[in-house]
Each structure stands twice: as structure tokens, then as C-alpha cells.
Amino acid sequence: MELYNYINRFKKKTIKDNTIELVEDEFILNIVFDRKIDEDAFFISEFKNKIQKAVIRKYKSEHTGFVKSLYSLLNVCYLQTNKIPKYNLGQEANDSSKIFFEVFLQIDDSFSEHNVTSILLKTKEVVEQKSNPFYLEHHLVESNKIVIIQSNTKTRRLGYLKLIIELFEHSNYFPISYLSKRIETDSTLYNEDLLEYGKHNTGDNKGLIKKTPIGSSAQPYVNLLEELNLVTQINNSYILTKQSKIYFHLNKIFTQNKNLFRLNILDKLFFFRQILISDSLYIWTIIDIIYIAQKPISTISIKKVFVDYVKNELELNQQYSNNNITKKQIIELKTRISSWTKPLVYLEHIIEPRVNWLMDLGLLELKTETKEKQYFFTKEGLNLVRILFQLFEKNLNKQLVLNSFISKNYFHVFNDIFDLNKNSTILNYRKIDQYILEAFKVFKTNAPNKIAASQGIDYVCFKAFLEDNMIIEFEELKKYLQEPNDKFSIDWFNTENDGALYLKKIN
């Protein structure tokens, strides 16, 4: 009866077979029933057809905020049912300029007919809101795979990653059997720091490294560093990678916070980028879910919707990928996720670490008034969401283009998220050349006048941002080095996403 009354308040109804199409302001509502519809049935109260699903469609207007209106509708659904329905973004087959989203409300254990009717009634409250645009470099290249980190529930504090990298001040390498034990010995000095960090709603004291006979408490953090490509194994020892060596050297010259777990600007700048480029699927999924909730949310609540949501994200990337190898990898990943026998248990190793990383980075805050830990976005976190919305509007295969987006936009993004007011208008080529020469000294190898191109470029970008308030993007600097230059030359190999940077001999 509720649905019957809702449908009959529309003067115009388009009926075709078992579907009724209604127009509610900017939304097109298709309600699908279990049998062909008798139009005369709408004039009697005994309407026997049973609803199977409802599909809510909205076309993009000229205004920005299209993705935000999608998430607002998903929020309406979540508030009604504590579930996030499947959604899709698409283009008209005969007119690619007509972009739309669809939200699917399937009548099942998740959505009752009452839920669907309540959601349909609230669509008119969802408006396409304008937001402050962030300039994006849009010519993005798709990665050949979706990236995720294999994490452990214990690895919740990014400050320990900082501590481990700093240990390499004492040695260039550590035997595999020894490093975790050494970490546990040194980490005991910071137990009070961790307790103090957990006293505020911007921190948490979980993730403690304890002293154990074989280093088992620290080993998950070592594994995380490997997943983030910050340490690697060679000859039964751990060494720093070319990426972590950048942080290692810059960390020596920038002011440290008194508390190991309160990250400074370098820590956030470096670790946030490494997480984004190593874990695009899971970290973005968690960010989405927290935003859709539109209220403080617990990790238990995130877990309840995570599996269905992440599979929907994979389907979107599969649909809009141009690479068959990538599509195959996505199918395999979906199959693996579907095979989880106890997802709520397994998800503890996914959700808890990432929520805590986002808090360490200053993007989430902890609500302290409730017994259950609940998380919500800080102002900086909402700035990040706004930028991710814009990326999604332009790229339906969003996780697959995130690495390309980072290489072209990261320092602008970080500057915007944290309101740092860095300068991006004029490149100081004299300063750039100075920092490149520094990089040749800092990262000197056995090969004379040659260093890894990515390492040299990253060093300049980080150093200029932190010391000179100057924004230089990775791709921008790479392009500069590829131009004729009397000091430097570069060989770049797309297959390796790296190359060699050479210092020319000056006669």
C-alpha cells in the first residue's frame, strides 16, 4: 500500500511490461515488478504486483558536484538500512557526453519494500551541490593492475615506520633474523609516547610493539614496509629502497616532533603518498564508506558494508578498463574476496590499520563521547574527499588512474588538503638544478654520475616543497629533464616506470 500510494501521486507514469518509470525532479525512477503491469490496477487499492527492484538514475548537469549527489543518495540508503546499495556510473551508448549514475535497490534481505519507498520519497532532498573546484591534470594513464597492501591488524601506527627507517642510520643493512628483534629493543623507549598519543581524539595507543623472544611483535611492521616498497630483502638482509632513502636523508634535516607518533609535515607528505600508490583500492574504499555514512562510524560498521562495496568498485574498474590483462586481474581479485569464509575476522587486518593510518595522517578524528570507537573526517579529510570526487567525475576507472594522478598532482593535492599555501606559479630552475646536484651527492652509486631517475626527481620535489614552499610535480620535473639540457640527461623506460639520470661532464 505504501508503494502504491507513492506511485499514484505521480500524474505522469510510463508503464512498459513490468516496469513503471517516474520522474522525481532530476531523478528518473524505474520500479520493476514481478509480472506485467495492468494499468487499470492503479485505480484500485488491491494492487497485487510485487516489487523486485528500483533503479534510481540521474544525469550529470553542467554543475560540478555530480559525484557528491551520488554519495548523498547512497547516504540516504545507508541511513535507512545500514547498507550501501550497488551503483554504477555510465554514458549513453549513442552520446558519451550524457553521463549518469544509477543506484540499484534490490528487494532482498538488505532492502525491504518499505525501505525502497522511504528512499524514493527522499530523492528530492538530494541536490547536485557545487563545490570549490581543484585544478586537476586530467591526462591520466591507466595502471596495469589494482594495487592493495597485505596488512596486519597490529600495524596501526605509522610512527613505527619512521623509527624503523631511522635505524638504518646505524647500518646499511640488517640481517633478516635480527631486524625485528632490534626494532623491539628500540621501540620500548617510546611506550610512553604511545600512551600519551592515545589520550587525545587525534590519536590512538593501539599497535604497540612489545618485546618478544623472536621479534614477532615487530615483524608485521617490517612486512608492511616491504608492502609499501620501503625496505627490500637482498642476501638475507633488509636494506632501504630508493624510495625510502629519500625520506631517510630528508628526515635528518627537518624538525622532529617530541612524540614519535605525532607525524610532522615530512612524515605525512611521504607516508601518505606511499599508501596511496600502494593501496589504491582498500584505502579509497574506506574513505568512501566513512563519507557515505555522514556521521561518526565504527570499524564494525565499516566491515559490514566493505565486501559488497569493494566488489562494486572492482566491477566499475573492470567495466571501464581498456586493458584485458587488468580485467583478468580484477576478476581474480573479486573471486578471492568472494571466497573469504569469515570476512569480519579477515577484515580486521584491513580496516583497523587503514583507519588508524588515516588518523595518524590527520585525516580522521576519533569520537570520544561513545564507548565504541567511532571515526569521522577532519577538515583536512573532507578536503581530500572533495579532490577524490573530482577525480572520480573525470575517471570512472578511478583506482586504476590514481598512480598517474599522484605523479602529476600529488604536491598540489597535499598543499590543498592541509591548506599550506605553497607556491606553484613559477618554477625556480636555478634551485631545481641545485637540488639535482645535491641528489647526485646524496644517492651516489658505484656508477659515476648516474642515479635512479625517480629517486633524483622525487628528492627535488620533496626538498623544494619542504624547504622553499615550491610545488613541483614529478611529471613536470621529468618533462623538464627530458628537454635539451647542458647539465643533465635522462633515460626513461615506461615499462619500468623509472630510468637513469646522468650528470654531464663539464669541460
C-alpha positions as CSV (number, residue, x, y, z in Angstrom):
1,M,0.0,0.0,0.0
2,E,2.9,2.4,0.8
3,L,4.4,1.9,-2.6
4,Y,1.0,2.0,-4.3
5,N,0.3,5.4,-2.7
6,Y,3.8,6.7,-3.7
7,I,3.3,5.7,-7.4
8,N,-0.2,7.1,-7.6
9,R,0.9,10.6,-6.5
10,F,2.6,10.9,-9.9
11,K,0.3,12.2,-12.6
12,K,2.6,11.0,-15.3
13,K,3.6,7.4,-15.3
14,T,5.3,5.5,-18.1
15,I,4.4,1.8,-18.0
16,K,6.2,-0.8,-20.1
17,D,5.7,-4.5,-19.4
18,N,6.7,-5.0,-15.8
19,T,8.3,-1.6,-15.2
20,I,7.0,1.8,-14.2
21,E,9.1,4.9,-15.0
22,L,8.6,8.0,-12.8
23,V,10.3,11.4,-12.9
24,E,11.1,13.0,-9.5
25,D,12.8,16.3,-10.1
26,E,16.2,15.5,-11.6
27,F,15.8,11.7,-10.9
28,I,14.4,9.0,-13.2
29,L,12.9,6.2,-11.1
30,N,12.3,2.8,-12.7
31,I,10.3,0.4,-10.5
32,V,10.5,-3.2,-11.6
33,F,7.7,-5.7,-10.6
34,D,7.5,-9.5,-10.8
35,R,4.9,-9.5,-13.6
36,K,3.5,-7.4,-16.4
37,I,1.6,-4.4,-15.1
38,D,-2.1,-3.9,-15.6
39,E,-2.6,-0.1,-15.9
40,D,-6.1,-0.4,-14.6
41,A,-4.7,-1.8,-11.4
42,F,-3.6,1.6,-10.3
43,F,-7.1,2.7,-9.8
44,I,-7.9,0.1,-7.2
45,S,-6.3,-0.4,-3.9
46,E,-5.7,-4.2,-4.4
47,F,-2.5,-3.8,-6.4
48,K,-1.1,-7.3,-6.5
49,N,2.2,-6.9,-8.2
50,K,5.3,-7.3,-6.0
51,I,8.3,-5.1,-6.5
52,Q,11.6,-6.7,-7.4
53,K,13.8,-3.7,-7.5
54,A,14.0,0.0,-8.1
55,V,16.7,1.8,-10.1
56,I,17.3,5.5,-9.5
57,R,19.1,7.3,-12.3
58,K,20.4,10.9,-12.5
59,Y,22.1,12.6,-15.4
60,K,25.0,14.9,-14.9
61,S,24.3,18.6,-15.3
62,E,26.7,21.4,-16.1
63,H,27.4,22.0,-12.5
64,T,30.1,20.3,-10.5
65,G,29.1,18.1,-7.6
66,F,27.7,15.2,-9.6
67,V,29.6,12.5,-7.6
68,K,28.7,14.3,-4.4
69,S,25.0,13.9,-5.2
70,L,25.6,10.2,-5.9
71,Y,27.2,9.8,-2.4
72,S,24.4,11.8,-0.9
73,L,21.9,9.3,-2.3
74,L,24.0,6.4,-1.1
75,N,23.9,8.1,2.3
76,V,20.1,8.2,2.2
77,C,20.1,4.4,1.5
78,Y,22.6,3.8,4.3
79,L,20.6,5.7,6.9
80,Q,17.5,3.7,6.0
81,T,19.1,0.3,6.0
82,N,22.7,0.4,7.3
83,K,23.6,-1.0,3.8
84,I,25.2,0.7,0.8
85,P,23.5,-0.4,-2.5
86,K,25.2,-1.3,-5.7
87,Y,25.7,1.7,-8.0
88,N,27.1,2.4,-11.5
89,L,28.3,5.3,-13.5
90,G,27.8,5.2,-17.2
91,Q,27.4,7.1,-20.5
92,E,24.7,6.9,-23.1
93,A,25.7,4.5,-25.9
94,N,24.9,7.0,-28.6
95,D,26.0,10.1,-26.7
96,S,29.1,9.9,-24.5
97,S,28.5,13.4,-23.2
98,K,25.4,12.2,-21.4
99,I,26.9,10.8,-18.1
100,F,24.6,9.3,-15.4
101,F,24.7,7.3,-12.3
102,E,22.4,4.6,-11.3
103,V,21.6,3.2,-7.8
104,F,20.1,-0.3,-7.6
105,L,17.7,-1.2,-4.8
106,Q,17.1,-4.9,-5.0
107,I,14.3,-6.3,-2.8
108,D,16.1,-8.8,-0.6
109,D,17.4,-9.2,3.0
110,S,19.0,-5.7,2.6
111,F,16.2,-3.7,1.2
112,S,12.5,-4.2,2.0
113,E,9.7,-2.6,0.1
114,H,9.2,-0.1,2.9
115,N,12.9,0.8,2.7
116,V,12.7,1.3,-1.0
117,T,9.6,3.5,-0.7
118,S,11.3,5.6,2.0
119,I,14.4,6.1,-0.1
120,L,12.3,7.0,-3.2
121,L,10.5,9.6,-1.1
122,K,13.8,11.2,-0.1
123,T,15.3,11.5,-3.6
124,K,14.0,15.0,-3.9
125,E,16.2,16.0,-0.9
126,V,19.3,15.1,-2.8
127,V,20.6,18.0,-4.9
128,E,23.7,18.4,-7.1
129,Q,25.8,20.7,-4.9
130,K,28.5,23.0,-6.2
131,S,31.9,22.6,-4.6
132,N,35.2,24.6,-4.8
133,P,37.0,23.1,-7.8
134,F,40.5,21.9,-7.5
135,Y,42.6,22.1,-10.7
136,L,43.5,18.6,-11.9
137,E,45.9,17.4,-14.5
138,H,43.4,15.2,-16.4
139,H,45.5,13.4,-19.0
140,L,45.9,10.3,-16.9
141,V,47.3,6.9,-17.8
142,E,45.7,3.7,-16.6
143,S,47.8,1.4,-14.4
144,N,48.0,-2.2,-15.4
145,K,46.7,-3.5,-12.1
146,I,44.7,-2.7,-9.0
147,V,47.1,-2.3,-6.0
148,I,46.5,-3.4,-2.4
149,I,48.7,-3.9,0.6
150,Q,48.6,-7.1,2.6
151,S,48.4,-5.7,6.1
152,N,48.2,-7.0,9.7
153,T,45.8,-5.7,12.4
154,K,48.8,-4.9,14.6
155,T,50.4,-2.4,12.1
156,R,48.3,0.6,13.2
157,R,51.0,3.3,13.9
158,L,52.9,5.0,11.1
159,G,55.3,6.4,13.7
160,Y,56.9,2.9,14.0
161,L,57.7,3.0,10.3
162,K,59.6,6.2,10.9
163,L,61.5,4.5,13.8
164,I,62.5,1.5,11.6
165,I,63.8,3.6,8.8
166,E,65.8,5.7,11.2
167,L,67.5,2.5,12.4
168,F,69.4,2.4,9.1
169,E,71.5,5.3,10.4
170,H,73.4,2.6,12.3
171,S,73.9,0.2,9.4
172,N,73.1,0.0,5.7
173,Y,71.6,-3.4,6.2
174,F,70.2,-5.7,8.9
175,P,70.1,-9.5,8.8
176,I,66.5,-10.8,8.3
177,S,66.7,-12.7,11.6
178,Y,67.9,-9.7,13.6
179,L,66.0,-6.6,12.4
180,S,62.7,-7.3,14.2
181,K,64.4,-8.0,17.5
182,R,66.4,-4.8,17.2
183,I,63.2,-2.9,16.5
184,E,61.5,-4.3,19.6
185,T,64.5,-3.3,21.8
186,D,64.5,0.3,20.5
187,S,60.7,0.7,20.5
188,T,60.5,0.2,24.3
189,L,61.9,3.7,24.6
190,Y,58.7,5.0,23.0
191,N,56.0,3.2,25.0
192,E,55.2,6.3,27.0
193,D,54.9,8.3,23.7
194,L,52.3,5.9,22.5
195,L,50.3,6.1,25.7
196,E,50.4,9.9,25.6
197,Y,49.4,9.8,21.9
198,G,46.3,7.8,22.8
199,K,45.0,10.3,25.3
200,H,43.7,12.7,22.6
201,N,40.9,12.3,20.0
202,T,43.5,12.8,17.2
203,G,45.5,9.7,18.3
204,D,45.3,6.1,19.4
205,N,47.5,3.9,21.5
206,K,46.9,0.7,19.6
207,G,49.6,-1.0,17.6
208,L,52.2,-1.3,20.4
209,I,55.4,-3.2,19.6
210,K,56.3,-5.4,22.6
211,K,59.5,-7.3,23.4
212,T,59.3,-10.9,22.3
213,P,61.9,-13.7,22.1
214,I,61.9,-13.9,18.3
215,G,60.8,-10.4,17.2
216,S,57.2,-11.5,16.3
217,S,55.7,-8.3,17.6
218,A,57.7,-6.0,15.2
219,Q,57.7,-8.3,12.2
220,P,54.3,-7.2,10.9
221,Y,55.7,-3.6,10.7
222,V,58.7,-4.9,8.7
223,N,56.3,-6.7,6.4
224,L,54.3,-3.5,6.0
225,L,57.5,-1.6,5.0
226,E,58.1,-4.3,2.3
227,E,54.5,-3.9,1.1
228,L,55.0,-0.2,0.8
229,N,58.2,-0.8,-1.1
230,L,60.3,1.0,1.6
231,V,62.5,-2.0,2.6
232,T,63.6,-4.9,0.5
233,Q,65.5,-8.2,1.0
234,I,68.8,-8.9,-0.5
235,N,71.4,-11.5,0.6
236,N,69.3,-12.5,3.6
237,S,69.3,-8.9,4.8
238,Y,66.9,-5.9,4.8
239,I,68.0,-2.7,3.1
240,L,66.3,0.6,2.3
241,T,64.8,1.0,-1.1
242,K,65.5,4.0,-3.4
243,Q,62.1,5.5,-2.2
244,S,62.8,5.2,1.5
245,K,66.3,6.6,1.1
246,I,64.7,9.9,0.1
247,Y,62.8,10.0,3.4
248,F,65.9,8.8,5.3
249,H,68.0,11.7,4.1
250,L,65.3,14.4,4.4
251,N,64.4,13.2,7.9
252,K,67.8,14.1,9.2
253,I,67.3,17.8,8.4
254,F,63.7,18.5,9.4
255,T,62.4,19.3,12.8
256,Q,61.1,16.3,14.7
257,N,58.0,16.3,17.0
258,K,58.8,15.3,20.6
259,N,56.3,12.4,20.3
260,L,57.3,9.8,17.7
261,F,53.7,9.1,16.8
262,R,52.7,12.7,16.1
263,L,53.8,12.9,12.5
264,N,55.5,16.1,11.1
265,I,54.8,17.5,7.7
266,L,57.6,15.4,6.0
267,D,56.2,12.2,7.6
268,K,52.7,12.9,6.4
269,L,53.9,14.0,2.9
270,F,55.9,10.9,2.4
271,F,53.9,8.1,4.0
272,F,50.5,9.4,2.6
273,R,51.8,9.2,-0.9
274,Q,53.3,5.8,-0.4
275,I,50.0,4.5,0.9
276,L,48.0,5.9,-2.0
277,I,50.2,4.5,-4.7
278,S,50.5,1.1,-2.9
279,D,46.9,0.6,-1.7
280,S,44.5,2.5,-4.0
281,L,41.6,0.0,-3.7
282,Y,41.3,-0.5,0.0
283,I,42.2,2.9,1.3
284,W,39.8,4.7,-1.2
285,T,37.0,2.2,-0.3
286,I,37.3,3.0,3.4
287,I,37.4,6.8,2.6
288,D,34.2,6.4,0.6
289,I,32.4,4.4,3.2
290,I,33.2,6.8,6.0
291,Y,32.0,9.7,3.8
292,I,28.8,7.9,2.8
293,A,27.9,7.4,6.5
294,Q,27.9,11.2,7.1
295,K,28.3,10.5,10.8
296,P,30.9,9.0,13.1
297,I,31.3,5.4,12.2
298,S,32.8,2.4,13.9
299,T,35.1,-0.2,12.3
300,I,32.4,-2.8,12.9
301,S,30.0,-0.8,10.7
302,I,32.6,-0.3,8.0
303,K,33.3,-4.1,7.9
304,K,29.6,-4.8,7.4
305,V,29.4,-3.0,4.1
306,F,33.1,-3.3,3.0
307,V,32.9,-6.5,1.0
308,D,29.9,-5.6,-1.2
309,Y,31.2,-2.1,-1.7
310,V,34.7,-3.1,-2.7
311,K,33.4,-5.7,-5.1
312,N,31.3,-3.0,-6.7
313,E,34.4,-0.8,-7.0
314,L,36.2,-3.6,-8.8
315,E,33.3,-4.1,-11.2
316,L,33.4,-0.4,-12.1
317,N,37.2,-0.6,-12.8
318,Q,36.7,-3.8,-14.8
319,Q,34.0,-2.2,-16.8
320,Y,36.0,0.9,-17.7
321,S,39.4,-0.5,-18.0
322,N,40.9,-0.7,-21.5
323,N,43.4,-3.5,-20.6
324,N,42.4,-7.2,-20.8
325,I,45.2,-8.2,-18.5
326,T,43.9,-5.7,-15.9
327,K,40.4,-7.0,-16.4
328,K,41.6,-10.6,-15.7
329,Q,43.5,-9.4,-12.5
330,I,40.3,-7.7,-11.3
331,I,38.2,-10.8,-11.9
332,E,40.7,-12.9,-9.9
333,L,40.7,-10.3,-7.1
334,K,36.9,-10.4,-7.0
335,T,36.9,-14.2,-6.8
336,R,39.4,-14.1,-4.0
337,I,37.4,-11.6,-1.9
338,S,34.2,-13.6,-2.5
339,S,35.9,-16.7,-1.2
340,W,36.6,-15.2,2.3
341,T,34.9,-17.6,4.6
342,K,34.9,-15.3,7.7
343,P,35.1,-11.8,6.2
344,L,34.5,-10.0,9.5
345,V,37.5,-11.7,11.0
346,Y,39.7,-11.2,8.0
347,L,38.7,-7.6,7.6
348,E,40.3,-6.7,11.0
349,H,43.6,-6.9,9.2
350,I,42.3,-4.5,6.5
351,I,40.1,-2.0,8.3
352,E,41.8,-1.3,11.6
353,P,45.2,-0.5,10.2
354,R,44.0,1.8,7.5
355,V,41.6,3.7,9.7
356,N,44.5,4.3,12.1
357,W,46.8,5.4,9.3
358,L,44.3,8.0,8.2
359,M,44.1,9.2,11.8
360,D,47.9,9.4,12.1
361,L,47.9,11.5,8.9
362,G,45.4,13.9,10.4
363,L,42.5,13.0,8.0
364,L,40.3,11.2,10.6
365,E,39.4,12.0,14.2
366,L,38.2,9.8,17.0
367,K,34.8,10.5,18.7
368,T,35.5,10.2,22.4
369,E,31.9,10.5,23.7
370,T,30.9,6.9,22.9
371,K,32.2,3.6,24.4
372,E,32.6,2.2,20.9
373,K,35.4,3.9,18.8
374,Q,33.9,5.9,16.0
375,Y,35.7,7.9,13.4
376,F,34.9,11.0,11.3
377,F,36.7,13.2,8.9
378,T,38.7,16.2,10.0
379,K,38.6,19.4,7.8
380,E,41.7,18.1,6.0
381,G,40.0,14.7,5.4
382,L,37.0,16.5,3.8
383,N,39.4,18.4,1.6
384,L,40.8,15.1,0.4
385,V,37.3,13.7,-0.3
386,R,36.5,16.8,-2.4
387,I,39.5,16.2,-4.6
388,L,38.8,12.5,-4.9
389,F,35.2,13.3,-6.0
390,Q,36.6,15.5,-8.9
391,L,39.0,12.7,-9.9
392,F,36.1,10.2,-10.0
393,E,33.9,12.5,-12.1
394,K,36.5,12.5,-14.8
395,N,37.7,8.9,-14.5
396,L,35.3,6.1,-13.9
397,N,38.2,3.7,-13.6
398,K,39.3,5.7,-10.6
399,Q,41.6,3.3,-8.8
400,L,43.4,2.4,-12.0
401,V,44.4,6.1,-12.7
402,L,45.3,7.0,-9.1
403,N,49.0,6.4,-9.6
404,S,49.1,8.6,-12.7
405,F,47.1,11.2,-10.9
406,I,49.6,11.2,-8.0
407,S,52.6,11.6,-10.3
408,K,51.0,14.7,-11.9
409,N,49.2,16.3,-9.0
410,Y,50.4,15.0,-5.6
411,F,52.1,18.0,-4.2
412,H,49.2,20.3,-5.3
413,V,46.8,17.8,-3.6
414,F,48.7,17.7,-0.4
415,N,49.1,21.5,-0.3
416,D,45.3,21.9,-0.8
417,I,44.4,19.2,1.8
418,F,46.4,20.8,4.5
419,D,46.0,24.5,3.4
420,L,49.8,25.1,3.3
421,N,49.8,27.9,0.7
422,K,52.8,26.7,-1.2
423,N,53.8,28.4,-4.4
424,S,53.1,26.7,-7.7
425,T,53.2,29.7,-10.2
426,I,56.9,30.0,-11.2
427,L,59.5,27.2,-11.3
428,N,62.9,28.2,-9.9
429,Y,65.2,26.4,-12.4
430,R,68.3,27.5,-10.5
431,K,67.0,25.9,-7.3
432,I,65.9,22.8,-9.2
433,D,69.4,22.4,-10.7
434,Q,70.9,22.9,-7.2
435,Y,68.8,20.1,-5.7
436,I,69.5,17.7,-8.6
437,L,73.2,18.2,-8.0
438,E,72.6,17.5,-4.3
439,A,70.8,14.3,-5.3
440,F,73.9,13.1,-7.1
441,K,75.9,13.5,-3.9
442,V,73.3,12.0,-1.6
443,F,72.5,9.0,-3.7
444,K,75.9,8.4,-5.1
445,T,76.4,4.9,-6.5
446,N,79.2,2.8,-8.0
447,A,78.3,4.1,-11.4
448,P,79.8,7.6,-11.7
449,N,77.5,10.5,-12.4
450,K,74.4,8.3,-12.5
451,I,71.4,7.8,-10.2
452,A,67.9,6.4,-10.4
453,A,65.8,8.9,-12.2
454,S,62.8,8.5,-10.0
455,Q,64.9,9.0,-6.9
456,G,66.5,12.2,-8.2
457,I,63.2,13.6,-9.3
458,D,61.4,12.8,-6.0
459,Y,64.2,14.2,-4.0
460,V,63.9,17.6,-5.8
461,C,60.1,17.6,-5.5
462,F,60.2,16.9,-1.7
463,K,63.1,19.2,-0.9
464,A,61.6,22.1,-2.9
465,F,58.2,21.6,-1.3
466,L,59.5,21.4,2.3
467,E,62.4,24.0,2.2
468,D,61.3,26.5,-0.4
469,N,57.5,26.3,-0.3
470,M,57.7,25.5,-4.0
471,I,55.4,23.0,-5.7
472,I,57.0,20.9,-8.5
473,E,55.2,17.7,-9.7
474,F,57.1,14.5,-10.6
475,E,55.9,14.5,-14.2
476,E,56.6,18.2,-14.6
477,L,60.2,17.8,-13.5
478,K,60.6,14.7,-15.6
479,K,59.5,16.7,-18.7
480,Y,62.0,19.4,-17.8
481,L,64.8,16.9,-17.7
482,Q,63.8,15.4,-21.0
483,E,64.3,18.7,-22.7
484,P,67.8,19.6,-24.1
485,N,70.0,20.4,-21.1
486,D,73.7,21.2,-20.7
487,K,73.9,19.7,-17.2
488,F,71.7,16.6,-17.1
489,S,70.3,13.9,-19.3
490,I,67.7,11.3,-18.6
491,D,66.8,7.8,-20.0
492,W,63.2,6.9,-19.1
493,F,61.7,3.4,-19.5
494,N,57.9,3.3,-19.4
495,T,57.9,-0.5,-18.8
496,E,59.8,0.0,-15.5
497,N,58.3,3.4,-14.7
498,D,61.9,4.6,-13.9
499,G,65.1,5.2,-15.7
500,A,68.6,6.7,-15.2
501,L,69.6,10.4,-14.6
502,Y,73.0,11.4,-15.7
503,L,75.3,14.3,-14.8
504,K,77.0,15.5,-17.8
505,K,80.8,16.2,-17.7
506,I,81.5,19.8,-17.9
507,N,84.6,20.6,-19.9
